[in-house]
Structure formats: structure tokens, C-alpha cells
Amino acid sequence: MKDILGFVIARDIMHQRQWLAVIKELGGYNALPILNSFPQRKENQRFSYACISFTIDGTGTPTGR
């Protein structure tokens, strides 16, 4: 579990650095659109709150958070 958590944290840091590089390339924070102004009807809601769960019994039903 510690190895998985270490990997996930490292990937999160990498993603944050990618986003910061894009923000800088686009001209800084003032050049970005405000996310709340994006029309929710255009949001691909199938992936908005997607969660992948791995269980021991193979049912795919989460046993906790």
C-alpha cells in the first residue's frame, strides 16, 4: 500500500507540474478561463465522478471510501 501511495503522490506532483507549465505557456493565471464559467451541460459527466474500485472478492463493489 505504501508503494502504491508513493506512486500516486509522485504522479500527482508530475500532473501539477504539467499544469503549471501549461499555465505559464498560456500567459499566466490571468489568461486562463474561469472553470465555473464552463457550461455544465458540456461536461462529460460520465467521467466527472468516476472511481475505479478493486476488491478482493472480485465484485467491484467498494467496501469503504
PQR file with spaces between the fields and no chain letter, atoms N, CA, C, O and H, PARSE charges and radii, in Angstrom:
ATOM       1  N    MET     1       0.821   -1.176    0.000 -0.4000 1.5000
ATOM       2  CA   MET     1       0.000    0.000    0.000 -0.0000 2.0000
ATOM       3  C    MET     1       0.873    1.251    0.000  0.5500 1.7000
ATOM       4  O    MET     1       0.561    2.233   -0.674 -0.5500 1.4000
ATOM       5  N    LYS     2       1.980    1.209    0.767 -0.4000 1.5000
ATOM       6  CA   LYS     2       2.865    2.373    0.816 -0.0000 2.0000
ATOM       7  C    LYS     2       3.481    2.636   -0.559  0.5500 1.7000
ATOM       8  O    LYS     2       3.640    3.789   -0.961 -0.5500 1.4000
ATOM       9  H    LYS     2       2.234    0.412    1.315  0.4000 1.0000
ATOM      10  N    ASP     3       3.825    1.574   -1.272 -0.4000 1.5000
ATOM      11  CA   ASP     3       4.391    1.739   -2.616 -0.0000 2.0000
ATOM      12  C    ASP     3       3.380    2.368   -3.572  0.5500 1.7000
ATOM      13  O    ASP     3       3.721    3.243   -4.368 -0.5500 1.4000
ATOM      14  H    ASP     3       3.696    0.638   -0.946  0.4000 1.0000
ATOM      15  N    ILE     4       2.132    1.908   -3.480 -0.4000 1.5000
ATOM      16  CA   ILE     4       1.082    2.458   -4.346 -0.0000 2.0000
ATOM      17  C    ILE     4       0.851    3.929   -4.013  0.5500 1.7000
ATOM      18  O    ILE     4       0.755    4.763   -4.913 -0.5500 1.4000
ATOM      19  H    ILE     4       1.856    1.197   -2.834  0.4000 1.0000
ATOM      20  N    LEU     5       0.764    4.243   -2.739 -0.4000 1.5000
ATOM      21  CA   LEU     5       0.549    5.625   -2.321 -0.0000 2.0000
ATOM      22  C    LEU     5       1.707    6.514   -2.769  0.5500 1.7000
ATOM      23  O    LEU     5       1.491    7.635   -3.229 -0.5500 1.4000
ATOM      24  H    LEU     5       0.841    3.565   -2.008  0.4000 1.0000
ATOM      25  N    GLY     6       2.942    6.011   -2.632 -0.4000 1.5000
ATOM      26  CA   GLY     6       4.103    6.766   -3.098 -0.0000 2.0000
ATOM      27  C    GLY     6       4.044    7.037   -4.586  0.5500 1.7000
ATOM      28  O    GLY     6       4.392    8.128   -5.037 -0.5500 1.4000
ATOM      29  H    GLY     6       3.117    5.100   -2.258  0.4000 1.0000
ATOM      30  N    PHE     7       3.601    6.038   -5.360 -0.4000 1.5000
ATOM      31  CA   PHE     7       3.466    6.203   -6.807 -0.0000 2.0000
ATOM      32  C    PHE     7       2.400    7.235   -7.138  0.5500 1.7000
ATOM      33  O    PHE     7       2.613    8.107   -7.981 -0.5500 1.4000
ATOM      34  H    PHE     7       3.319    5.151   -4.994  0.4000 1.0000
ATOM      35  N    VAL     8       1.244    7.137   -6.472 -0.4000 1.5000
ATOM      36  CA   VAL     8       0.135    8.065   -6.751 -0.0000 2.0000
ATOM      37  C    VAL     8       0.538    9.501   -6.412  0.5500 1.7000
ATOM      38  O    VAL     8       0.216   10.425   -7.158 -0.5500 1.4000
ATOM      39  H    VAL     8       1.070    6.429   -5.788  0.4000 1.0000
ATOM      40  N    ILE     9       1.228    9.691   -5.312 -0.4000 1.5000
ATOM      41  CA   ILE     9       1.673   11.035   -4.935 -0.0000 2.0000
ATOM      42  C    ILE     9       2.665   11.571   -5.964  0.5500 1.7000
ATOM      43  O    ILE     9       2.592   12.736   -6.355 -0.5500 1.4000
ATOM      44  H    ILE     9       1.490    8.940   -4.706  0.4000 1.0000
ATOM      45  N    ALA    10       3.591   10.720   -6.399 -0.4000 1.5000
ATOM      46  CA   ALA    10       4.563   11.145   -7.416 -0.0000 2.0000
ATOM      47  C    ALA    10       3.869   11.527   -8.711  0.5500 1.7000
ATOM      48  O    ALA    10       4.244   12.520   -9.335 -0.5500 1.4000
ATOM      49  H    ALA    10       3.651    9.773   -6.082  0.4000 1.0000
ATOM      50  N    ARG    11       2.868   10.766   -9.132 -0.4000 1.5000
ATOM      51  CA   ARG    11       2.130   11.079  -10.364 -0.0000 2.0000
ATOM      52  C    ARG    11       1.349   12.380  -10.198  0.5500 1.7000
ATOM      53  O    ARG    11       1.262   13.174  -11.134 -0.5500 1.4000
ATOM      54  H    ARG    11       2.563    9.960   -8.625  0.4000 1.0000
ATOM      55  N    ASP    12       0.786   12.600   -9.022 -0.4000 1.5000
ATOM      56  CA   ASP    12       0.053   13.831   -8.772 -0.0000 2.0000
ATOM      57  C    ASP    12       0.981   15.034   -8.896  0.5500 1.7000
ATOM      58  O    ASP    12       0.612   16.044   -9.495 -0.5500 1.4000
ATOM      59  H    ASP    12       0.857   11.955   -8.262  0.4000 1.0000
ATOM      60  N    ILE    13       2.173   14.933   -8.338 -0.4000 1.5000
ATOM      61  CA   ILE    13       3.143   16.024   -8.441 -0.0000 2.0000
ATOM      62  C    ILE    13       3.509   16.271   -9.900  0.5500 1.7000
ATOM      63  O    ILE    13       3.620   17.418  -10.332 -0.5500 1.4000
ATOM      64  H    ILE    13       2.473   14.113   -7.851  0.4000 1.0000
ATOM      65  N    MET    14       3.698   15.187  -10.661 -0.4000 1.5000
ATOM      66  CA   MET    14       4.023   15.328  -12.078 -0.0000 2.0000
ATOM      67  C    MET    14       2.890   16.034  -12.821  0.5500 1.7000
ATOM      68  O    MET    14       3.145   16.900  -13.658 -0.5500 1.4000
ATOM      69  H    MET    14       3.609   14.255  -10.310  0.4000 1.0000
ATOM      70  N    HIS    15       1.634   15.668  -12.518 -0.4000 1.5000
ATOM      71  CA   HIS    15       0.498   16.318  -13.174 -0.0000 2.0000
ATOM      72  C    HIS    15       0.416   17.796  -12.799  0.5500 1.7000
ATOM      73  O    HIS    15       0.110   18.635  -13.646 -0.5500 1.4000
ATOM      74  H    HIS    15       1.427   14.965  -11.838  0.4000 1.0000
ATOM      75  N    GLN    16       0.686   18.114  -11.546 -0.4000 1.5000
ATOM      76  CA   GLN    16       0.679   19.512  -11.125 -0.0000 2.0000
ATOM      77  C    GLN    16       1.728   20.308  -11.894  0.5500 1.7000
ATOM      78  O    GLN    16       1.470   21.434  -12.319 -0.5500 1.4000
ATOM      79  H    GLN    16       0.935   17.433  -10.858  0.4000 1.0000
ATOM      80  N    ARG    17       2.905   19.725  -12.070 -0.4000 1.5000
ATOM      81  CA   ARG    17       3.966   20.408  -12.818 -0.0000 2.0000
ATOM      82  C    ARG    17       3.590   20.599  -14.276  0.5500 1.7000
ATOM      83  O    ARG    17       3.910   21.627  -14.875 -0.5500 1.4000
ATOM      84  H    ARG    17       3.114   18.810  -11.725  0.4000 1.0000
ATOM      85  N    GLN    18       2.906   19.607  -14.855 -0.4000 1.5000
ATOM      86  CA   GLN    18       2.450   19.761  -16.238 -0.0000 2.0000
ATOM      87  C    GLN    18       1.450   20.909  -16.354  0.5500 1.7000
ATOM      88  O    GLN    18       1.552   21.732  -17.265 -0.5500 1.4000
ATOM      89  H    GLN    18       2.646   18.773  -14.369  0.4000 1.0000
ATOM      90  N    TRP    19       0.487   20.969  -15.438 -0.4000 1.5000
ATOM      91  CA   TRP    19      -0.500   22.044  -15.473 -0.0000 2.0000
ATOM      92  C    TRP    19       0.162   23.405  -15.285  0.5500 1.7000
ATOM      93  O    TRP    19      -0.200   24.364  -15.967 -0.5500 1.4000
ATOM      94  H    TRP    19       0.404   20.301  -14.699  0.4000 1.0000
ATOM      95  N    LEU    20       1.119   23.502  -14.379 -0.4000 1.5000
ATOM      96  CA   LEU    20       1.822   24.771  -14.168 -0.0000 2.0000
ATOM      97  C    LEU    20       2.582   25.202  -15.417  0.5500 1.7000
ATOM      98  O    LEU    20       2.629   26.389  -15.737 -0.5500 1.4000
ATOM      99  H    LEU    20       1.413   22.723  -13.826  0.4000 1.0000
ATOM     100  N    ALA    21       3.186   24.230  -16.132 -0.4000 1.5000
ATOM     101  CA   ALA    21       3.901   24.546  -17.369 -0.0000 2.0000
ATOM     102  C    ALA    21       2.931   25.059  -18.434  0.5500 1.7000
ATOM     103  O    ALA    21       3.254   25.993  -19.168 -0.5500 1.4000
ATOM     104  H    ALA    21       3.148   23.266  -15.871  0.4000 1.0000
ATOM     105  N    VAL    22       1.754   24.458  -18.519 -0.4000 1.5000
ATOM     106  CA   VAL    22       0.745   24.911  -19.497 -0.0000 2.0000
ATOM     107  C    VAL    22       0.263   26.309  -19.137  0.5500 1.7000
ATOM     108  O    VAL    22       0.134   27.165  -20.012 -0.5500 1.4000
ATOM     109  H    VAL    22       1.491   23.699  -17.922  0.4000 1.0000
ATOM     110  N    ILE    23      -0.003   26.546  -17.866 -0.4000 1.5000
ATOM     111  CA   ILE    23      -0.450   27.867  -17.423 -0.0000 2.0000
ATOM     112  C    ILE    23       0.586   28.926  -17.786  0.5500 1.7000
ATOM     113  O    ILE    23       0.242   29.993  -18.294 -0.5500 1.4000
ATOM     114  H    ILE    23       0.101   25.851  -17.155  0.4000 1.0000
ATOM     115  N    LYS    24       1.848   28.626  -17.523 -0.4000 1.5000
ATOM     116  CA   LYS    24       2.922   29.561  -17.858 -0.0000 2.0000
ATOM     117  C    LYS    24       2.986   29.802  -19.363  0.5500 1.7000
ATOM     118  O    LYS    24       3.152   30.936  -19.813 -0.5500 1.4000
ATOM     119  H    LYS    24       2.127   27.759  -17.111  0.4000 1.0000
ATOM     120  N    GLU    25       2.854   28.725  -20.137 -0.4000 1.5000
ATOM     121  CA   GLU    25       2.910   28.833  -21.602 -0.0000 2.0000
ATOM     122  C    GLU    25       1.758   29.670  -22.156  0.5500 1.7000
ATOM     123  O    GLU    25       1.920   30.366  -23.158 -0.5500 1.4000
ATOM     124  H    GLU    25       2.720   27.804  -19.772  0.4000 1.0000
ATOM     125  N    LEU    26       0.603   29.605  -21.509 -0.4000 1.5000
ATOM     126  CA   LEU    26      -0.573   30.348  -21.976 -0.0000 2.0000
ATOM     127  C    LEU    26      -0.577   31.805  -21.525  0.5500 1.7000
ATOM     128  O    LEU    26      -1.457   32.572  -21.916 -0.5500 1.4000
ATOM     129  H    LEU    26       0.471   29.039  -20.695  0.4000 1.0000
ATOM     130  N    GLY    27       0.391   32.187  -20.710 -0.4000 1.5000
ATOM     131  CA   GLY    27       0.472   33.589  -20.314 -0.0000 2.0000
ATOM     132  C    GLY    27       0.179   33.846  -18.860  0.5500 1.7000
ATOM     133  O    GLY    27      -0.045   34.995  -18.480 -0.5500 1.4000
ATOM     134  H    GLY    27       1.106   31.564  -20.393  0.4000 1.0000
ATOM     135  N    GLY    28       0.170   32.829  -18.036 -0.4000 1.5000
ATOM     136  CA   GLY    28      -0.055   33.021  -16.612 -0.0000 2.0000
ATOM     137  C    GLY    28      -1.510   32.825  -16.217  0.5500 1.7000
ATOM     138  O    GLY    28      -2.370   32.545  -17.052 -0.5500 1.4000
ATOM     139  H    GLY    28       0.352   31.895  -18.345  0.4000 1.0000
ATOM     140  N    TYR    29      -1.760   32.979  -14.937 -0.4000 1.5000
ATOM     141  CA   TYR    29      -3.091   32.701  -14.397 -0.0000 2.0000
ATOM     142  C    TYR    29      -4.179   33.620  -14.949  0.5500 1.7000
ATOM     143  O    TYR    29      -5.334   33.208  -15.057 -0.5500 1.4000
ATOM     144  H    TYR    29      -1.062   33.206  -14.259  0.4000 1.0000
ATOM     145  N    ASN    30      -3.831   34.844  -15.296 -0.4000 1.5000
ATOM     146  CA   ASN    30      -4.845   35.782  -15.801 -0.0000 2.0000
ATOM     147  C    ASN    30      -5.351   35.400  -17.181  0.5500 1.7000
ATOM     148  O    ASN    30      -6.408   35.870  -17.603 -0.5500 1.4000
ATOM     149  H    ASN    30      -2.893   35.179  -15.208  0.4000 1.0000
ATOM     150  N    ALA    31      -4.609   34.552  -17.893 -0.4000 1.5000
ATOM     151  CA   ALA    31      -5.014   34.152  -19.242 -0.0000 2.0000
ATOM     152  C    ALA    31      -5.938   32.943  -19.232  0.5500 1.7000
ATOM     153  O    ALA    31      -6.448   32.557  -20.284 -0.5500 1.4000
ATOM     154  H    ALA    31      -3.750   34.171  -17.550  0.4000 1.0000
ATOM     155  N    LEU    32      -6.166   32.338  -18.074 -0.4000 1.5000
ATOM     156  CA   LEU    32      -6.962   31.113  -18.004 -0.0000 2.0000
ATOM     157  C    LEU    32      -8.446   31.422  -17.894  0.5500 1.7000
ATOM     158  O    LEU    32      -8.837   32.426  -17.300 -0.5500 1.4000
ATOM     159  H    LEU    32      -5.751   32.651  -17.219  0.4000 1.0000
ATOM     160  N    PRO    33      -9.272   30.549  -18.473 -0.5600 1.5000
ATOM     161  CA   PRO    33     -10.724   30.712  -18.291  0.2800 2.0000
ATOM     162  C    PRO    33     -11.112   30.322  -16.870  0.5500 1.7000
ATOM     163  O    PRO    33     -10.444   29.503  -16.239 -0.5500 1.4000
ATOM     164  N    ILE    34     -12.163   30.895  -16.386 -0.4000 1.5000
ATOM     165  CA   ILE    34     -12.672   30.530  -15.064 -0.0000 2.0000
ATOM     166  C    ILE    34     -13.466   29.241  -15.229  0.5500 1.7000
ATOM     167  O    ILE    34     -14.410   29.189  -16.018 -0.5500 1.4000
ATOM     168  H    ILE    34     -12.706   31.561  -16.898  0.4000 1.0000
ATOM     169  N    LEU    35     -13.093   28.209  -14.496 -0.4000 1.5000
ATOM     170  CA   LEU    35     -13.723   26.900  -14.678 -0.0000 2.0000
ATOM     171  C    LEU    35     -15.211   26.914  -14.394  0.5500 1.7000
ATOM     172  O    LEU    35     -15.958   26.160  -15.018 -0.5500 1.4000
ATOM     173  H    LEU    35     -12.326   28.251  -13.856  0.4000 1.0000
ATOM     174  N    ASN    36     -15.660   27.740  -13.479 -0.4000 1.5000
ATOM     175  CA   ASN    36     -17.090   27.789  -13.179 -0.0000 2.0000
ATOM     176  C    ASN    36     -17.902   28.343  -14.333  0.5500 1.7000
ATOM     177  O    ASN    36     -19.124   28.194  -14.355 -0.5500 1.4000
ATOM     178  H    ASN    36     -15.053   28.352  -12.972  0.4000 1.0000
ATOM     179  N    SER    37     -17.240   28.984  -15.300 -0.4000 1.5000
ATOM     180  CA   SER    37     -17.972   29.533  -16.431 -0.0000 2.0000
ATOM     181  C    SER    37     -18.173   28.497  -17.535  0.5500 1.7000
ATOM     182  O    SER    37     -18.877   28.766  -18.508 -0.5500 1.4000
ATOM     183  H    SER    37     -16.248   29.105  -15.282  0.4000 1.0000
ATOM     184  N    PHE    38     -17.560   27.310  -17.398 -0.4000 1.5000
ATOM     185  CA   PHE    38     -17.731   26.257  -18.394 -0.0000 2.0000
ATOM     186  C    PHE    38     -19.136   25.682  -18.247  0.5500 1.7000
ATOM     187  O    PHE    38     -19.533   25.300  -17.147 -0.5500 1.4000
ATOM     188  H    PHE    38     -16.988   27.092  -16.607  0.4000 1.0000
ATOM     189  N    PRO    39     -19.898   25.617  -19.350 -0.5600 1.5000
ATOM     190  CA   PRO    39     -21.276   25.113  -19.250  0.2800 2.0000
ATOM     191  C    PRO    39     -21.317   23.657  -18.768  0.5500 1.7000
ATOM     192  O    PRO    39     -20.692   22.781  -19.367 -0.5500 1.4000
ATOM     193  N    GLN    40     -22.046   23.413  -17.698 -0.4000 1.5000
ATOM     194  CA   GLN    40     -22.106   22.075  -17.123 -0.0000 2.0000
ATOM     195  C    GLN    40     -22.717   21.079  -18.103  0.5500 1.7000
ATOM     196  O    GLN    40     -22.385   19.895  -18.047 -0.5500 1.4000
ATOM     197  H    GLN    40     -22.554   24.124  -17.212  0.4000 1.0000
ATOM     198  N    ARG    41     -23.584   21.513  -18.985 -0.4000 1.5000
ATOM     199  CA   ARG    41     -24.188   20.607  -19.960 -0.0000 2.0000
ATOM     200  C    ARG    41     -23.156   20.049  -20.932  0.5500 1.7000
ATOM     201  O    ARG    41     -23.372   18.996  -21.531 -0.5500 1.4000
ATOM     202  H    ARG    41     -23.853   22.475  -19.031  0.4000 1.0000
ATOM     203  N    LYS    42     -22.030   20.752  -21.092 -0.4000 1.5000
ATOM     204  CA   LYS    42     -20.982   20.279  -21.985 -0.0000 2.0000
ATOM     205  C    LYS    42     -19.971   19.374  -21.266  0.5500 1.7000
ATOM     206  O    LYS    42     -19.117   18.756  -21.901 -0.5500 1.4000
ATOM     207  H    LYS    42     -21.854   21.608  -20.606  0.4000 1.0000
ATOM     208  N    GLU    43     -20.080   19.309  -19.953 -0.4000 1.5000
ATOM     209  CA   GLU    43     -19.180   18.477  -19.166 -0.0000 2.0000
ATOM     210  C    GLU    43     -19.466   17.004  -19.452  0.5500 1.7000
ATOM     211  O    GLU    43     -20.622   16.583  -19.485 -0.5500 1.4000
ATOM     212  H    GLU    43     -20.773   19.812  -19.437  0.4000 1.0000
ATOM     213  N    ASN    44     -18.419   16.239  -19.656 -0.4000 1.5000
ATOM     214  CA   ASN    44     -18.579   14.802  -19.866 -0.0000 2.0000
ATOM     215  C    ASN    44     -18.759   14.155  -18.497  0.5500 1.7000
ATOM     216  O    ASN    44     -17.796   13.687  -17.891 -0.5500 1.4000
ATOM     217  H    ASN    44     -17.480   16.581  -19.630  0.4000 1.0000
ATOM     218  N    GLN    45     -19.995   14.134  -18.018 -0.4000 1.5000
ATOM     219  CA   GLN    45     -20.281   13.729  -16.651 -0.0000 2.0000
ATOM     220  C    GLN    45     -20.034   12.249  -16.387  0.5500 1.7000
ATOM     221  O    GLN    45     -20.001   11.812  -15.237 -0.5500 1.4000
ATOM     222  H    GLN    45     -20.778   14.515  -18.510  0.4000 1.0000
ATOM     223  N    ARG    46     -19.862   11.488  -17.450 -0.4000 1.5000
ATOM     224  CA   ARG    46     -19.542   10.071  -17.267 -0.0000 2.0000
ATOM     225  C    ARG    46     -18.221    9.910  -16.514  0.5500 1.7000
ATOM     226  O    ARG    46     -18.014    8.920  -15.813 -0.5500 1.4000
ATOM     227  H    ARG    46     -19.889   11.843  -18.384  0.4000 1.0000
ATOM     228  N    PHE    47     -17.324   10.900  -16.665 -0.4000 1.5000
ATOM     229  CA   PHE    47     -16.022   10.824  -16.035 -0.0000 2.0000
ATOM     230  C    PHE    47     -15.851   11.797  -14.873  0.5500 1.7000
ATOM     231  O    PHE    47     -14.816   11.779  -14.208 -0.5500 1.4000
ATOM     232  H    PHE    47     -17.493   11.705  -17.235  0.4000 1.0000
ATOM     233  N    SER    48     -16.831   12.636  -14.619 -0.4000 1.5000
ATOM     234  CA   SER    48     -16.708   13.653  -13.581 -0.0000 2.0000
ATOM     235  C    SER    48     -16.442   13.064  -12.207  0.5500 1.7000
ATOM     236  O    SER    48     -15.602   13.567  -11.461 -0.5500 1.4000
ATOM     237  H    SER    48     -17.672   12.651  -15.160  0.4000 1.0000
ATOM     238  N    TYR    49     -17.136   12.030  -11.885 -0.4000 1.5000
ATOM     239  CA   TYR    49     -17.027   11.451  -10.545 -0.0000 2.0000
ATOM     240  C    TYR    49     -16.721    9.956  -10.618  0.5500 1.7000
ATOM     241  O    TYR    49     -17.135    9.187   -9.751 -0.5500 1.4000
ATOM     242  H    TYR    49     -17.818   11.622  -12.491  0.4000 1.0000
ATOM     243  N    ALA    50     -15.995    9.555  -11.658 -0.4000 1.5000
ATOM     244  CA   ALA    50     -15.668    8.142  -11.842 -0.0000 2.0000
ATOM     245  C    ALA    50     -14.672    7.681  -10.794  0.5500 1.7000
ATOM     246  O    ALA    50     -13.729    8.395  -10.456 -0.5500 1.4000
ATOM     247  H    ALA    50     -15.659   10.180  -12.362  0.4000 1.0000
ATOM     248  N    CYS    51     -14.891    6.504  -10.297 -0.4000 1.5000
ATOM     249  CA   CYS    51     -13.997    5.912   -9.311 -0.0000 2.0000
ATOM     250  C    CYS    51     -13.740    4.465   -9.711  0.5500 1.7000
ATOM     251  O    CYS    51     -14.675    3.722  -10.011 -0.5500 1.4000
ATOM     252  H    CYS    51     -15.657    5.924  -10.572  0.4000 1.0000
ATOM     253  N    ILE    52     -12.486    4.072   -9.716 -0.4000 1.5000
ATOM     254  CA   ILE    52     -12.142    2.691  -10.018 -0.0000 2.0000
ATOM     255  C    ILE    52     -11.942    1.980   -8.693  0.5500 1.7000
ATOM     256  O    ILE    52     -11.200    2.457   -7.835 -0.5500 1.4000
ATOM     257  H    ILE    52     -11.727    4.676   -9.473  0.4000 1.0000
ATOM     258  N    SER    53     -12.592    0.858   -8.526 -0.4000 1.5000
ATOM     259  CA   SER    53     -12.505    0.129   -7.271 -0.0000 2.0000
ATOM     260  C    SER    53     -11.986   -1.276   -7.527  0.5500 1.7000
ATOM     261  O    SER    53     -12.442   -1.960   -8.444 -0.5500 1.4000
ATOM     262  H    SER    53     -13.194    0.471   -9.223  0.4000 1.0000
ATOM     263  N    PHE    54     -11.045   -1.694   -6.723 -0.4000 1.5000
ATOM     264  CA   PHE    54     -10.518   -3.045   -6.783 -0.0000 2.0000
ATOM     265  C    PHE    54     -10.844   -3.721   -5.463  0.5500 1.7000
ATOM     266  O    PHE    54     -10.485   -3.217   -4.398 -0.5500 1.4000
ATOM     267  H    PHE    54     -10.675   -1.138   -5.978  0.4000 1.0000
ATOM     268  N    THR    55     -11.523   -4.861   -5.528 -0.4000 1.5000
ATOM     269  CA   THR    55     -11.895   -5.563   -4.310 -0.0000 2.0000
ATOM     270  C    THR    55     -11.326   -6.972   -4.319  0.5500 1.7000
ATOM     271  O    THR    55     -11.031   -7.534   -5.375 -0.5500 1.4000
ATOM     272  H    THR    55     -11.814   -5.271   -6.392  0.4000 1.0000
ATOM     273  N    ILE    56     -11.181   -7.517   -3.159 -0.4000 1.5000
ATOM     274  CA   ILE    56     -10.636   -8.863   -3.020 -0.0000 2.0000
ATOM     275  C    ILE    56     -11.593   -9.904   -3.575  0.5500 1.7000
ATOM     276  O    ILE    56     -11.159  -10.882   -4.185 -0.5500 1.4000
ATOM     277  H    ILE    56     -11.420   -7.061   -2.302  0.4000 1.0000
ATOM     278  N    ASP    57     -12.890   -9.708   -3.372 -0.4000 1.5000
ATOM     279  CA   ASP    57     -13.849  -10.720   -3.794 -0.0000 2.0000
ATOM     280  C    ASP    57     -14.208  -10.646   -5.279  0.5500 1.7000
ATOM     281  O    ASP    57     -14.930  -11.505   -5.785 -0.5500 1.4000
ATOM     282  H    ASP    57     -13.243   -8.914   -2.877  0.4000 1.0000
ATOM     283  N    GLY    58     -13.706   -9.624   -5.979 -0.4000 1.5000
ATOM     284  CA   GLY    58     -13.924   -9.526   -7.426 -0.0000 2.0000
ATOM     285  C    GLY    58     -15.269   -8.980   -7.828  0.5500 1.7000
ATOM     286  O    GLY    58     -15.596   -8.995   -9.015 -0.5500 1.4000
ATOM     287  H    GLY    58     -13.119   -8.926   -5.568  0.4000 1.0000
ATOM     288  N    THR    59     -16.075   -8.494   -6.884 -0.4000 1.5000
ATOM     289  CA   THR    59     -17.405   -7.995   -7.226 -0.0000 2.0000
ATOM     290  C    THR    59     -17.350   -6.592   -7.810  0.5500 1.7000
ATOM     291  O    THR    59     -18.263   -6.168   -8.519 -0.5500 1.4000
ATOM     292  H    THR    59     -15.810   -8.482   -5.920  0.4000 1.0000
ATOM     293  N    GLY    60     -16.282   -5.879   -7.510 -0.4000 1.5000
ATOM     294  CA   GLY    60     -16.188   -4.492   -7.979 -0.0000 2.0000
ATOM     295  C    GLY    60     -16.954   -3.536   -7.093  0.5500 1.7000
ATOM     296  O    GLY    60     -17.005   -2.337   -7.370 -0.5500 1.4000
ATOM     297  H    GLY    60     -15.540   -6.222   -6.934  0.4000 1.0000
ATOM     298  N    THR    61     -17.552   -4.052   -6.025 -0.4000 1.5000
ATOM     299  CA   THR    61     -18.303   -3.212   -5.105 -0.0000 2.0000
ATOM     300  C    THR    61     -17.372   -2.700   -4.016  0.5500 1.7000
ATOM     301  O    THR    61     -16.780   -3.496   -3.287 -0.5500 1.4000
ATOM     302  H    THR    61     -17.511   -5.026   -5.800  0.4000 1.0000
ATOM     303  N    PRO    62     -17.232   -1.379   -3.893 -0.5600 1.5000
ATOM     304  CA   PRO    62     -16.317   -0.845   -2.873  0.2800 2.0000
ATOM     305  C    PRO    62     -16.764   -1.259   -1.478  0.5500 1.7000
ATOM     306  O    PRO    62     -17.956   -1.295   -1.173 -0.5500 1.4000
ATOM     307  N    THR    63     -15.778   -1.571   -0.635 -0.4000 1.5000
ATOM     308  CA   THR    63     -16.084   -1.949    0.743 -0.0000 2.0000
ATOM     309  C    THR    63     -15.913   -0.778    1.686  0.5500 1.7000
ATOM     310  O    THR    63     -16.220   -0.894    2.872 -0.5500 1.4000
ATOM     311  H    THR    63     -14.810   -1.541   -0.882  0.4000 1.0000
ATOM     312  N    GLY    64     -15.429    0.348    1.186 -0.4000 1.5000
ATOM     313  CA   GLY    64     -15.239    1.534    2.013 -0.0000 2.0000
ATOM     314  C    GLY    64     -15.083    2.737    1.106  0.5500 1.7000
ATOM     315  O    GLY    64     -15.471    2.701   -0.062 -0.5500 1.4000
ATOM     316  H    GLY    64     -15.180    0.442    0.223  0.4000 1.0000
ATOM     317  N    ARG    65     -14.523    3.783    1.638 -0.4000 1.5000
ATOM     318  CA   ARG    65     -14.346    5.009    0.850 -0.0000 2.0000
ATOM     319  C    ARG    65     -13.356    4.817   -0.241  0.5500 1.7000
ATOM     320  O    ARG    65     -13.087    5.748   -1.001 -0.5500 1.4000
ATOM     321  H    ARG    65     -14.208    3.812    2.587  0.4000 1.0000
